[in-house]
Amino acid sequence: MMLRMIITALCLTVAITGATAATENPDITRIRALYEDARKKDCGEGCERHNYSVTLNSVLPATGPQTKKIRFTLSAEQANPREDPYLFRRHLHKVTVSWNISASAQYTVEYLYDGKERPVFFFHKEEGVGGGSEKRMYFAGNRLIRFDTVSLPDPGNKGRSIRDRGFNENEIREARTILHRAVRYRKLFRTLAEACDWN
Protein backbone atom coordinates (compact mmCIF):
# COMPACT_ATOMS: atom_id res chain seq x y z
CA MET A 1 0.00 0.00 0.00
CA MET A 2 2.77 2.42 0.98
CA LEU A 3 4.79 1.56 -2.14
CA ARG A 4 1.74 2.20 -4.33
CA MET A 5 1.26 5.64 -2.70
CA ILE A 6 4.93 6.54 -3.27
CA ILE A 7 4.78 5.48 -6.93
CA THR A 8 1.54 7.43 -7.41
CA ALA A 9 3.11 10.54 -5.80
CA LEU A 10 6.19 10.26 -8.02
CA CYS A 11 4.09 9.87 -11.17
CA LEU A 12 2.00 12.89 -10.18
CA THR A 13 5.15 14.97 -9.57
CA VAL A 14 6.57 14.03 -12.98
CA ALA A 15 3.26 14.84 -14.68
CA ILE A 16 2.99 18.25 -13.00
CA THR A 17 6.63 19.11 -13.79
CA GLY A 18 6.14 18.10 -17.43
CA ALA A 19 2.93 20.12 -17.71
CA THR A 20 4.64 23.19 -16.24
CA ALA A 21 7.53 22.91 -18.71
CA ALA A 22 5.11 22.41 -21.60
CA THR A 23 3.18 25.58 -20.72
CA GLU A 24 6.25 27.87 -20.62
CA ASN A 25 5.59 31.05 -22.57
CA PRO A 26 7.18 30.58 -26.04
CA ASP A 27 8.37 34.22 -25.99
CA ILE A 28 10.30 33.56 -22.75
CA THR A 29 11.81 30.39 -24.24
CA ARG A 30 12.88 32.32 -27.37
CA ILE A 31 14.39 35.14 -25.28
CA ARG A 32 16.38 32.65 -23.19
CA ALA A 33 17.75 31.07 -26.39
CA LEU A 34 18.75 34.53 -27.68
CA TYR A 35 20.47 35.25 -24.37
CA GLU A 36 22.42 31.99 -24.50
CA ASP A 37 23.49 32.74 -28.09
CA ALA A 38 24.66 36.25 -27.08
CA ARG A 39 26.50 34.79 -24.07
CA LYS A 40 28.46 32.50 -26.39
CA LYS A 41 29.44 35.47 -28.57
CA ASP A 42 30.55 37.53 -25.57
CA CYS A 43 34.04 36.12 -25.19
CA GLY A 44 35.16 38.10 -22.13
CA GLU A 45 37.86 40.58 -21.18
CA GLY A 46 40.61 41.15 -23.70
CA CYS A 47 38.65 39.53 -26.54
CA GLU A 48 37.38 41.95 -29.16
CA ARG A 49 36.21 39.48 -31.78
CA HIS A 50 32.50 40.15 -31.24
CA ASN A 51 32.66 43.17 -28.95
CA TYR A 52 33.03 46.93 -28.90
CA SER A 53 33.93 48.50 -25.56
CA VAL A 54 33.66 52.07 -24.32
CA THR A 55 34.99 53.21 -20.93
CA LEU A 56 33.90 56.51 -19.40
CA ASN A 57 35.76 57.90 -16.37
CA SER A 58 34.47 60.83 -14.33
CA VAL A 59 34.68 62.36 -10.87
CA LEU A 60 31.29 63.05 -9.33
CA PRO A 61 30.66 65.41 -6.40
CA ALA A 62 30.25 63.59 -3.07
CA THR A 63 30.94 60.15 -4.59
CA GLY A 64 34.38 60.52 -6.17
CA PRO A 65 35.67 58.57 -9.16
CA GLN A 66 33.14 56.71 -11.27
CA THR A 67 33.92 54.33 -14.13
CA LYS A 68 31.22 53.27 -16.56
CA LYS A 69 32.00 50.44 -18.95
CA ILE A 70 29.75 49.80 -21.95
CA ARG A 71 30.23 46.58 -23.89
CA PHE A 72 28.43 45.79 -27.15
CA THR A 73 28.20 42.12 -28.13
CA LEU A 74 27.74 41.78 -31.89
CA SER A 75 28.20 39.64 -34.94
CA ALA A 76 29.75 40.91 -38.17
CA GLU A 77 29.88 39.64 -41.71
CA GLN A 78 31.23 41.06 -44.93
CA ALA A 79 28.54 43.05 -46.73
CA ASN A 80 30.02 42.66 -50.22
CA PRO A 81 33.35 40.79 -50.24
CA ARG A 82 33.95 41.16 -53.99
CA GLU A 83 33.42 44.92 -54.12
CA ASP A 84 34.76 45.95 -50.71
CA PRO A 85 36.25 43.32 -48.38
CA TYR A 86 36.42 45.89 -45.55
CA LEU A 87 32.72 46.77 -45.54
CA PHE A 88 30.86 44.86 -42.82
CA ARG A 89 27.27 44.35 -41.79
CA ARG A 90 27.07 44.36 -38.01
CA HIS A 91 24.26 43.03 -35.84
CA LEU A 92 23.77 43.97 -32.18
CA HIS A 93 22.97 41.15 -29.75
CA LYS A 94 23.56 42.56 -26.28
CA VAL A 95 24.70 45.67 -24.42
CA THR A 96 26.27 45.31 -20.97
CA VAL A 97 26.79 48.42 -18.84
CA SER A 98 28.58 48.38 -15.49
CA TRP A 99 29.39 51.26 -13.15
CA ASN A 100 30.18 52.03 -9.56
CA ILE A 101 28.97 54.57 -7.02
CA SER A 102 32.20 55.22 -5.11
CA ALA A 103 33.38 51.98 -3.50
CA SER A 104 30.05 51.16 -1.87
CA ALA A 105 27.93 49.88 -4.75
CA GLN A 106 28.41 48.18 -8.10
CA TYR A 107 25.74 48.09 -10.82
CA THR A 108 25.40 45.97 -13.95
CA VAL A 109 22.65 46.16 -16.55
CA GLU A 110 22.13 44.20 -19.75
CA TYR A 111 19.93 44.87 -22.75
CA LEU A 112 19.26 41.94 -25.10
CA TYR A 113 18.06 42.36 -28.70
CA ASP A 114 16.35 39.98 -31.12
CA GLY A 115 17.20 39.29 -34.79
CA LYS A 116 15.71 42.64 -35.83
CA GLU A 117 17.57 44.45 -33.04
CA ARG A 118 14.42 45.03 -31.00
CA PRO A 119 14.91 45.01 -27.20
CA VAL A 120 13.50 41.83 -25.65
CA PHE A 121 15.18 41.50 -22.25
CA PHE A 122 16.60 43.69 -19.49
CA PHE A 123 18.71 42.60 -16.51
CA HIS A 124 19.75 44.81 -13.58
CA LYS A 125 22.02 43.77 -10.72
CA GLU A 126 22.99 45.89 -7.72
CA GLU A 127 25.69 44.74 -5.32
CA GLY A 128 26.50 46.66 -2.16
CA VAL A 129 27.90 46.25 1.30
CA GLY A 130 24.55 45.18 2.79
CA GLY A 131 23.38 42.89 -0.01
CA GLY A 132 21.80 43.69 -3.34
CA SER A 133 19.07 42.88 -5.80
CA GLU A 134 18.40 41.59 -9.30
CA LYS A 135 15.66 42.51 -11.72
CA ARG A 136 14.71 40.92 -15.04
CA MET A 137 12.16 42.22 -17.52
CA TYR A 138 11.04 40.31 -20.60
CA PHE A 139 9.44 42.04 -23.58
CA ALA A 140 7.48 41.02 -26.68
CA GLY A 141 6.47 43.68 -29.19
CA ASN A 142 7.53 46.52 -26.83
CA ARG A 143 5.20 45.08 -24.19
CA LEU A 144 6.27 43.85 -20.76
CA ILE A 145 5.47 40.12 -20.49
CA ARG A 146 7.42 39.09 -17.35
CA PHE A 147 8.76 40.94 -14.31
CA ASP A 148 11.19 38.99 -12.12
CA THR A 149 12.85 40.43 -9.00
CA VAL A 150 15.01 38.89 -6.28
CA SER A 151 16.76 40.23 -3.17
CA LEU A 152 20.39 39.19 -2.60
CA PRO A 153 21.74 37.35 -0.76
CA ASP A 154 18.65 35.21 -0.63
CA PRO A 155 19.15 31.58 0.40
CA GLY A 156 16.18 29.59 -0.77
CA ASN A 157 14.76 32.29 -3.11
CA LYS A 158 12.25 33.47 -0.49
CA GLY A 159 12.53 37.07 -1.72
CA ARG A 160 11.86 36.20 -5.37
CA SER A 161 8.82 37.45 -7.25
CA ILE A 162 7.96 36.39 -10.83
CA ARG A 163 4.86 37.79 -12.50
CA ASP A 164 3.55 37.48 -16.05
CA ARG A 165 0.58 39.84 -15.58
CA GLY A 166 -0.90 42.39 -13.19
CA PHE A 167 1.94 44.90 -13.59
CA ASN A 168 1.36 48.15 -11.74
CA GLU A 169 1.63 51.63 -13.24
CA ASN A 170 5.17 52.21 -11.91
CA GLU A 171 6.42 48.94 -13.41
CA ILE A 172 4.89 49.78 -16.78
CA ARG A 173 6.46 53.25 -16.66
CA GLU A 174 9.82 51.73 -15.74
CA ALA A 175 9.49 49.22 -18.62
CA ARG A 176 8.92 52.10 -21.08
CA THR A 177 11.99 53.91 -19.75
CA ILE A 178 14.10 50.76 -20.14
CA LEU A 179 12.91 50.24 -23.73
CA HIS A 180 13.77 53.88 -24.47
CA ARG A 181 17.29 53.40 -23.05
CA ALA A 182 17.72 50.19 -25.05
CA VAL A 183 16.94 52.12 -28.24
CA ARG A 184 19.45 54.82 -27.28
CA TYR A 185 22.17 52.21 -26.72
CA ARG A 186 21.30 50.70 -30.12
CA LYS A 187 21.82 54.15 -31.68
CA LEU A 188 25.20 54.46 -29.95
CA PHE A 189 26.12 51.03 -31.33
CA ARG A 190 25.17 52.16 -34.85
CA THR A 191 27.40 55.25 -34.48
CA LEU A 192 30.32 53.08 -33.32
CA ALA A 193 29.73 50.65 -36.19
CA GLU A 194 29.82 53.56 -38.67
CA ALA A 195 33.00 54.89 -37.03
CA CYS A 196 34.68 51.55 -37.78
CA ASP A 197 34.27 52.33 -41.49
CA TRP A 198 35.51 55.91 -41.28
CA ASN A 199 38.99 56.62 -42.65
Secondary structure as UniProt FT lines:
FT   HELIX           2..22
FT   HELIX           26..41
FT   TURN            45..46
FT   TURN            49..50
FT   STRAND          51..60
FT   TURN            61..63
FT   STRAND          64..80
FT   TURN            81..83
FT   STRAND          84..101
FT   TURN            102..104
FT   STRAND          105..113
FT   TURN            115..116
FT   STRAND          119..128
FT   TURN            129..130
FT   STRAND          131..140
FT   TURN            141..142
FT   STRAND          143..152
FT   TURN            155..156
FT   TURN            158..159
FT   STRAND          161..163
FT   HELIX           169..196
//
